[in-house]
Amino acid sequence: MSKLGQPQLPESIKLGQHVVIEEGVTIGENVTIGHHTVILKNTIIGDNVIIGSNCVLGVKKSGNQKMRASNVKQPHLIIGENTKIGNHVTIYAGSEIADHVFVADHASIRENSTIGSQTVIGRGAIVELNTSIGKRCTIQTLAYITGDTILEDDVFIGPCVSMSNDKYMGLKPYELKGAHIKKGAKIGNNATLLPNVTIGENAIVGAGSVVTKDVQPNETVVGVPAKKISKINSNDAEK
């Protein structure tokens, strides 16, 4: 292991081969870190966290003049207790991962994002900057959560769902804003959400749909563009 700045490590830590831990890192008790993983400066890791191999945690944001600022609220990456992180995961500084989160292999989480407790971030999923994801959400394999998006608690995002936040695709000024997906909503496989749409509580978006306007609570929409087919009872949605 390479210890840059000789951080204080608890005796209970379990380290793989060729782990790099930079100065200012704080690590709790009973943490496991896999081979070739890099923990960058000032990252905070809670108790009982498991981190896979070949991860990079605490990446500092970078870019060029064309890219916008991410308005990071706090400068460090924070990972809560009992969280599990797979292999080849990249998480940026300025984000906060709550307790009991699972982040699968090859996932990426950008800066200024928050992930609520007991949420699952699936294999190869991408969470862009300035995004808020609530508690007990499921983000499945290869889903793309664009920047400036809000997911409330208990939201389900199916595999390969795609979202956008730029209505004019860079042609003229626009306040970037992704979807606001409210509590208990479900988005089916390969659905596409256009910028600044709201998906109401317990609504369902069918697989392959393209959502161009707001979806009302308890509403089911399908198609291209997505249109209402029925309403569901909120009590049924909770079962």
N, C-alpha and C positions, 0 to 999 in steps of 0.2 A: 504494500500500500504506500502511496505517496501522500504525505500529510503536509500541505502547504500552509505555513504559519503555525503548525503544530496545534490544531484544535483539540479541545478537551473531549475525549471519547469515553463513554461509560464502559466499564468492564464487561457488561452484558452484551455488547455489540458483536455481531457476527459479520465478518467481512470476507468477500471473495478475493480473488487475485486481481492485482493491478487496479485497485480502487483509488480514486483521487478525491480527497476531501480538502477544500480550500479553507483559508482562514475565516474566522467568524461564524463558522457553521455550528449550529446547536442540534444535538442529537439526543433523543430520549432513551429510555431503557428498553432493552430487548429488541433492538432494531437489527434487521438483516439486510445487507446490501450485497448484490450479486457482482460477478466478475466484470471488470472494465467499466464500471459505472463512475460518473463524475458528479460530485456534489459541489456546486459552485458557491462562491463567497456569500456568507450571511444567511444561507438557507436554514430554515427552522423545521426540524422533523420531530414529531411527537413519539410517544411510547408505542411499542409493539407494531411498528411500521415494517412492512416487507417490501423491498425494492429489488427488481430483477436486474439482469445483466445488460450492459451496454446502454444504460440510461444517461441522460444529461438533465440535471435538475437545477433550476435557478439561473437559466439563460437570461442574459441581459438583452433587452430589445435593441434592434438596429434597423437600418434602412437607408433610404435616400431622401432627397428633397421632395420628391413626389408623394412620399408616404406621409400620412397624417400622424399626429401625436396620439398616444394612447391614454394620456392623463392618468398615469399610475398613481393610485391613492397611497400605497405603501410599497417601499422599495424591495422587499424581500419575498421569496417564496415561502409559504407556510403550509406544511402538510400535517394534518391532524392525526390523532391517535388511531391505531388499528386499521389504518388505510393500507391497501395493497396495490402496488404498482408493478406492472408486467415488464417485459423486456423491450428494449429499444424505444422507450418512452421519452419524450421531450416536454418539459414543463418550464415555462418562463418565470422569471422573478416578477414580483408584483401581483401574483395570483395567490389565492388561498383555497386549499383543498381541505374540506371538513373531515371529521372522524368517520370511520367505517366506509370510506369510499373505495371503489374498485376501479382501477384504470388499466385496461387491457393492453396487450402488446401493440407497439407501433403507434399508439395514440399520441396526439400533440395538443397541448393546451397553452394558448398564448397569454400575454400579460394582461393584468387588470381584469382577470376572470375569477369568479367564485363558483365553487362546486359544493352543493349542500350534502349533508350527511346521508349515508346509505345509497348514494347515487352510483350508477354504473356507467362508465365511459367505455364503449366497446372497442374491439380490435380495429386499429387503423382510423378511428374517428378523429375528427379535427374540430377543436373548439377555438374560434378566433378571439381576438382581443375585445375587451370591454363587454364581456358576456356574463350574465348571471343565470346560473342553473340551480334550481331549488333542491329540496330534499326528496329522496326516494325516486328520482328520475331514472329512466333507462334510455341511454343513447346507444343504439346498436351499431354493428359493424359498418365502417366506412361512411357513417353519417357525417355531413358537413354542416356545422353550426357557425354561421357567418358572424362577423363582429357586430356588436351593438344589438344583441339579441337577448330576450328575457324568456326563460322557461320557469314557470312557477312549479310548485311541488307536484309530484306524482305524474309527471308528463312522460309519455312514451314516444320515442322517436325510432322508427323502423330502420332497417338497413338501407344505406345509400340514399337517404333523404338529403335533399340539397336546399339551401337557403341563400338568399341574396339581400344585400343592404344598399345597393346603389341603383336607383331607379333609371338613371340616364347612362349608366355604364361608363362614367368618367367624361362624358361629352360636355357637361356643364355643371356648375356648382349644385350640390345637393347635400342636405344633412343626412349622413349615412345612418340608416336605421333598419335593423332586422326585424323579424317577427316578434310579437309578444304572444307567447303560448301560455294560456291560463291553466289553472289547476286541473289535473286529471284528463287533459286533452290527449288524444292519440293520433299520431301521424303515421300512415302506412308506408310500406316499402316504396322507395324510388319516387315519393312525392316531392314536388318542388314548391317552395313558398317564396313569393315575390316580396320586395321590400315593404316594410311598415304595415304588414297585415296583422290583425289580431285574431287568434283562434280562441274561441270562448271556452269556458269551463265545460269539461266532459264532452267536448265536441270530438268528432271523428273525421279524419281526412283519409279517404280511400287510397289504396296503393296506386301509384302512377299518376295521381291527380296533380294539376297545376293550380295553385291557389292564388288568385289575382285580387281578391277583395276579402273583407272580414268574414269570418264564420261565426255565427251566433252560438251561444251556449246550448249544449245538448243537441246540436245539429250535426247531421251526417252529410258530407259533401263528397262527390266523386266526379271524375272526368276532367277534360281539358277544353275550356277552363272548368274548374270545379263548380258544381251546382248542387243545391240541396236536394236530397232524395227523401229524407224523413227526419223526424225528431225522435230522440230516445228519452226515456224516463231517467231522471238523475239518480233515482234509487237503483235502477238496473245498472247504470254505469259504474256504481260503486261496488258491485258484486264481483 
